[in-house]
Amino acid sequence: SLANGDGSYLFTGATESQNGSAERRALLAFDIESAIPAGATITDVSLELTMSRTISGNHPVELHRVLESWEEGPSDPGGQEGGGASAQDGDVTWVHRDFPSNMWSTVGGVFASSVSASEQIGGTGTYVFASTTGMVADVQSWLDSPVDNHGWALVIPSPATGSAKRFNSREHGTSSTRPRLTVSYEGGTMPTLSRVFIPAAARAEGAGGSFFVTTADIHNAGSSTATVRLAWLPRNGDNSDPALSAEFMLGAGETLRFDDLVADAFGLDAGVGAAAVLSESSDIKAMTRTFNQGADGTFGQSLPGVDVGSLIQEGRR
């Protein structure tokens, strides 16, 4: 009857004896299909998690591929969140994959017995599950068959009383501590519908201790809904197969705002380059601002997006 679908934290392990020695497990899923070109071959996968609270020492936390679908519900306990909140429609619980009607075939969640990866988690800090053949195989299968992408369960096997670990979720207020999946791949089909180019974008240190970020407004000036994705084009890089953002749906007249384009669209801690806005619509417009925030205000430069028709084509001067 308890859940934590929309909280800032994820839990795995067992609570203290005064809290019933109750076992916890967490679920993580990433939108592979929207981020990686179809037909690509996955070569390397790593998962970064921030563990923010514990009373125990080292325990192995395992990744297991989830075998049944589930929903991310709206419950949010508040506070430290360890006790959970009353489950609401759409929540995952120990017995429900979609509260209140759809149940797990086996209580506690249904996942593969094989371990895709394991990491010893001790004190608070950032941990990386380095690439394994299991993680690569999982992500490849999710790319090839998105309907089967149910993500991973975070499991401490046979957890001892008081072994619980708390990880920051994607709802956590500090974006740099949210779960991050990094995938390397080869090949695949890159969308060719580039309509607008953002000529410069940054998340980088400047002179005198300044730090520059880029905000971006992507606007649909058309009368019908448009699908939009962004491609990251790093400076001095091979941009023939660029990293892609998630896919966004923009209604007629709607604007998509990125307060920190490099971090929010592409999940990068730092980067300098350009970006392409990919869409089937010719009505997509873009406006950006790259600036730093100082004690006396801001300093920077606004740059409009450049339509593909305005680019200097091959063979022209």
C-alpha positions as CSV (number, residue, x, y, z in Angstrom):
1,S,0.0,0.0,0.0
2,L,3.1,2.3,0.0
3,A,4.9,3.9,-2.9
4,N,7.3,6.7,-4.0
5,G,6.7,7.3,-7.7
6,D,7.4,11.0,-7.8
7,G,9.9,11.5,-4.9
8,S,13.4,12.8,-5.0
9,Y,14.9,9.5,-3.8
10,L,15.1,5.8,-4.7
11,F,15.7,3.1,-2.0
12,T,17.1,-0.4,-2.0
13,G,18.0,-2.7,0.9
14,A,16.3,-3.3,4.2
15,T,15.2,-0.8,6.9
16,E,16.2,-0.9,10.5
17,S,14.5,-3.3,13.0
18,Q,12.4,-0.6,14.5
19,N,11.0,0.1,11.0
20,G,10.1,-3.5,10.4
21,S,13.3,-4.7,8.6
22,A,11.3,-4.0,5.4
23,E,12.9,-4.7,2.1
24,R,13.1,-2.0,-0.5
25,R,13.8,-2.2,-4.2
26,A,14.0,0.6,-6.9
27,L,13.2,0.7,-10.6
28,L,15.1,2.7,-13.2
29,A,14.2,3.0,-16.9
30,F,15.7,5.2,-19.7
31,D,14.2,6.2,-23.0
32,I,16.7,4.5,-25.2
33,E,14.6,4.7,-28.4
34,S,14.5,8.5,-28.4
35,A,18.2,9.0,-27.7
36,I,20.0,6.4,-30.0
37,P,19.5,6.0,-33.7
38,A,17.6,2.8,-34.8
39,G,19.9,0.0,-36.0
40,A,22.9,1.2,-33.9
41,T,25.3,-1.3,-32.3
42,I,25.8,-0.6,-28.6
43,T,29.4,-0.9,-27.6
44,D,29.6,0.5,-24.0
45,V,27.2,1.3,-21.2
46,S,27.7,2.9,-17.8
47,L,25.3,4.0,-15.1
48,E,26.1,6.8,-12.6
49,L,24.1,7.1,-9.4
50,T,24.4,9.4,-6.4
51,M,23.9,7.7,-3.0
52,S,22.9,10.4,-0.5
53,R,22.0,8.6,2.7
54,T,22.8,5.4,4.6
55,I,23.6,4.0,8.0
56,S,25.4,0.9,6.8
57,G,28.7,0.0,5.3
58,N,29.5,-1.7,2.0
59,H,26.8,-3.7,0.3
60,P,26.5,-5.0,-3.3
61,V,23.8,-3.3,-5.3
62,E,22.8,-5.3,-8.4
63,L,21.2,-4.3,-11.6
64,H,18.6,-6.9,-12.9
65,R,16.7,-6.5,-16.2
66,V,12.9,-6.0,-15.4
67,L,10.7,-8.4,-17.3
68,E,7.2,-6.8,-16.8
69,S,5.9,-3.3,-17.6
70,W,5.3,-0.8,-14.8
71,E,4.2,2.8,-14.4
72,E,5.8,5.7,-12.6
73,G,3.1,7.1,-10.3
74,P,2.4,10.4,-8.6
75,S,3.1,9.5,-4.9
76,D,5.6,11.8,-3.2
77,P,6.2,11.2,0.6
78,G,8.2,14.4,1.2
79,G,10.9,14.7,3.9
80,Q,13.5,12.0,3.8
81,E,10.9,9.7,2.1
82,G,12.0,6.5,3.7
83,G,8.5,5.6,4.9
84,G,6.9,6.0,1.5
85,A,3.4,7.4,0.9
86,S,0.0,5.9,0.3
87,A,-0.1,4.5,-3.2
88,Q,-2.1,6.4,-5.8
89,D,-3.4,5.4,-9.2
90,G,-0.4,4.4,-11.5
91,D,2.1,3.8,-8.7
92,V,4.4,0.9,-8.4
93,T,4.3,-1.0,-5.0
94,W,5.8,-4.2,-3.7
95,V,2.8,-6.1,-5.2
96,H,1.5,-3.7,-7.9
97,R,3.2,-2.7,-11.2
98,D,0.3,-0.3,-11.8
99,F,-1.8,0.5,-8.7
100,P,-4.5,-0.6,-7.9
101,S,-5.4,-3.2,-10.5
102,N,-2.3,-4.6,-12.2
103,M,-0.2,-6.9,-10.1
104,W,3.4,-8.2,-10.5
105,S,3.4,-11.9,-11.3
106,T,5.7,-12.3,-8.3
107,V,5.6,-9.9,-5.4
108,G,8.6,-7.7,-5.1
109,G,8.8,-7.2,-8.9
110,V,9.6,-9.5,-11.8
111,F,13.2,-9.4,-13.1
112,A,15.9,-11.6,-14.6
113,S,17.8,-13.8,-12.2
114,S,21.0,-13.0,-13.9
115,V,22.9,-9.9,-12.7
116,S,23.6,-7.3,-15.4
117,A,26.0,-5.4,-13.2
118,S,27.0,-5.1,-9.5
119,E,28.7,-2.3,-7.5
120,Q,29.8,-2.2,-3.9
121,I,28.0,0.8,-2.3
122,G,29.4,2.2,0.9
123,G,29.2,5.8,2.2
124,T,27.5,8.7,0.5
125,G,28.9,9.8,-2.9
126,T,28.8,9.1,-6.6
127,Y,29.1,5.6,-7.9
128,V,29.5,4.3,-11.4
129,F,28.4,0.9,-12.7
130,A,31.0,0.3,-15.3
131,S,30.1,-1.3,-18.6
132,T,29.5,-5.0,-18.6
133,T,28.4,-7.5,-21.3
134,G,25.1,-7.7,-19.5
135,M,24.4,-4.0,-19.5
136,V,25.4,-3.7,-23.2
137,A,23.1,-6.6,-24.0
138,D,20.2,-5.1,-22.1
139,V,20.5,-1.7,-23.8
140,Q,20.9,-3.3,-27.2
141,S,17.7,-5.3,-26.6
142,W,15.8,-2.2,-25.5
143,L,16.9,-0.3,-28.6
144,D,16.0,-3.2,-30.9
145,S,12.6,-3.8,-29.1
146,P,11.5,-0.7,-27.3
147,V,8.2,-2.4,-26.1
148,D,10.4,-4.7,-23.9
149,N,12.3,-1.8,-22.3
150,H,11.2,-2.0,-18.6
151,G,14.6,-0.9,-17.3
152,W,16.5,-2.3,-14.3
153,A,15.7,-3.2,-10.7
154,L,18.2,-2.0,-8.1
155,V,18.5,-4.9,-5.7
156,I,20.6,-5.7,-2.6
157,P,20.6,-9.5,-2.5
158,S,19.4,-11.0,0.8
159,P,19.6,-7.5,2.5
160,A,20.6,-7.4,6.1
161,T,18.6,-5.3,8.6
162,G,19.6,-1.7,8.3
163,S,21.3,-2.1,4.9
164,A,19.1,0.4,3.0
165,K,20.7,2.8,0.6
166,R,19.1,6.0,-0.7
167,F,19.9,7.2,-4.2
168,N,18.8,10.5,-5.8
169,S,16.1,10.2,-8.4
170,R,15.4,12.1,-11.6
171,E,13.2,14.4,-9.6
172,H,16.0,15.5,-7.3
173,G,16.6,19.3,-7.2
174,T,20.3,19.0,-8.1
175,S,20.4,17.9,-11.7
176,S,24.1,16.8,-11.6
177,T,23.1,14.1,-9.0
178,R,20.3,12.5,-11.0
179,P,20.7,9.0,-12.5
180,R,22.7,9.2,-15.7
181,L,23.1,6.5,-18.4
182,T,26.0,6.9,-20.8
183,V,25.9,4.8,-24.0
184,S,28.5,4.5,-26.8
185,Y,27.3,3.1,-30.1
186,E,28.3,2.6,-33.7
187,G,26.2,3.1,-36.9
188,G,22.5,3.6,-36.9
189,T,20.4,6.0,-39.0
190,M,20.6,9.6,-38.1
191,P,17.5,11.8,-38.7
192,T,18.2,14.1,-41.7
193,L,15.5,16.7,-41.1
194,S,17.7,19.5,-39.9
195,R,15.7,22.7,-40.0
196,V,17.4,25.1,-37.6
197,F,21.0,25.3,-36.4
198,I,22.0,26.9,-33.1
199,P,25.4,28.4,-34.0
200,A,26.9,28.4,-30.5
201,A,26.1,26.8,-27.1
202,A,28.2,26.3,-24.0
203,R,28.4,25.0,-20.5
204,A,31.9,26.1,-19.6
205,E,34.2,28.1,-17.4
206,G,35.2,31.6,-18.7
207,A,37.7,34.2,-17.7
208,G,38.0,35.4,-14.2
209,G,36.0,32.6,-12.6
210,S,33.0,33.2,-14.7
211,F,30.8,30.3,-15.9
212,F,28.8,30.4,-19.1
213,V,25.5,28.6,-19.9
214,T,23.2,28.7,-22.9
215,T,19.4,29.1,-22.6
216,A,17.3,28.2,-25.6
217,D,13.7,28.7,-26.7
218,I,12.5,26.4,-29.5
219,H,9.2,27.7,-30.9
220,N,6.6,26.1,-33.1
221,A,5.2,29.0,-35.2
222,G,3.0,26.6,-37.2
223,S,-0.6,25.7,-36.9
224,S,-0.1,22.0,-36.1
225,T,1.9,19.9,-33.7
226,A,5.5,19.3,-34.5
227,T,8.1,16.7,-33.3
228,V,11.5,18.1,-32.3
229,R,14.8,16.6,-31.3
230,L,18.2,18.3,-30.9
231,A,21.6,17.1,-32.0
232,W,24.8,18.1,-30.1
233,L,27.7,19.2,-32.3
234,P,30.8,19.6,-30.1
235,R,33.5,22.0,-31.2
236,N,36.4,20.3,-33.0
237,G,34.6,17.0,-33.0
238,D,33.5,14.4,-35.5
239,N,29.8,15.4,-35.9
240,S,28.8,12.8,-38.5
241,D,26.9,10.8,-35.9
242,P,25.9,13.3,-33.1
243,A,24.3,12.6,-29.8
244,L,20.6,13.2,-29.8
245,S,18.2,14.6,-27.1
246,A,14.9,13.1,-26.2
247,E,12.0,13.7,-28.6
248,F,9.6,16.6,-27.8
249,M,6.1,17.3,-29.0
250,L,5.4,21.0,-29.6
251,G,1.8,22.1,-30.1
252,A,0.9,25.0,-32.4
253,G,2.3,28.2,-30.9
254,E,4.1,26.4,-28.1
255,T,7.7,27.1,-27.0
256,L,10.1,24.6,-25.4
257,R,12.5,26.3,-23.0
258,F,15.9,24.9,-21.9
259,D,17.4,26.9,-19.0
260,D,20.7,25.1,-19.5
261,L,20.7,23.6,-23.0
262,V,23.9,21.6,-22.8
263,A,22.9,20.0,-19.4
264,D,19.2,19.7,-19.9
265,A,19.0,18.5,-23.5
266,F,22.2,16.4,-23.6
267,G,23.0,15.5,-20.0
268,L,26.5,17.0,-20.2
269,D,28.4,18.5,-17.3
270,A,30.5,20.7,-19.6
271,G,30.7,21.3,-23.4
272,V,31.2,23.9,-26.1
273,G,29.9,23.6,-29.6
274,A,26.7,24.0,-31.6
275,A,23.4,22.2,-31.9
276,A,20.9,21.3,-34.6
277,V,17.2,21.3,-34.2
278,L,15.7,18.3,-36.1
279,S,12.0,18.4,-37.1
280,E,9.7,17.6,-40.0
281,S,8.2,21.1,-39.6
282,S,9.5,24.1,-41.4
283,D,7.9,26.4,-38.8
284,I,10.4,25.7,-36.0
285,K,12.3,28.8,-34.8
286,A,15.0,29.1,-32.2
287,M,16.5,31.8,-30.0
288,T,19.4,31.4,-27.6
289,R,21.4,33.3,-25.1
290,T,24.9,32.4,-23.9
291,F,25.9,34.3,-20.8
292,N,27.4,34.3,-17.3
293,Q,25.7,35.5,-14.1
294,G,27.7,37.8,-12.0
295,A,27.2,39.9,-8.9
296,D,26.4,43.0,-11.1
297,G,24.2,41.2,-13.6
298,T,24.7,39.1,-16.7
299,F,27.2,39.3,-19.6
300,G,26.8,37.4,-22.8
301,Q,25.3,37.2,-26.3
302,S,22.0,36.4,-27.8
303,L,22.0,34.3,-31.0
304,P,19.0,33.4,-33.2
305,G,18.8,30.0,-34.8
306,V,19.9,29.8,-38.4
307,D,17.5,28.2,-40.8
308,V,18.9,25.4,-43.0
309,G,18.2,27.5,-46.1
310,S,20.5,30.2,-44.9
311,L,23.6,28.0,-44.6
312,I,26.5,28.2,-47.0
313,Q,26.1,25.1,-49.1
314,E,29.0,23.0,-50.4
315,G,30.7,24.6,-53.4
316,R,29.6,28.2,-52.5
317,R,31.7,31.0,-51.1
